[in-house]
């Protein structure tokens, strides 16, 4: 299975649909390498633009439930878990060149 993990787009060039071409080529390459499934990954339900993009490929959708287990209390926590973090606010105001530098340094260490 192949997984779509990270992507980005520029509103300035969105009308050209470059992400559609990149995704199409990625899917073709994955098929060529033997993948029979392609996961578009998770998306927060309030991220309407990304949901619209992913849904345009007619994927099989499903819910992903998150649970947090407290080892000290030996039980699951009952509060809901925020998938969106404070870092999203930071990313929104950080200049692109800085994000690229940080991404180049950090990305290789992410699962």
Secondary structure by P-SEA (a helix, b strand, c coil): ccccccccccccccccaaaaaaaaaaaaaaaaacccccccccccccaaaaaaaaaccccbbbbbbbbbbccccccccccccccccaaaaaaaaccaaaaaaaaaacccccc
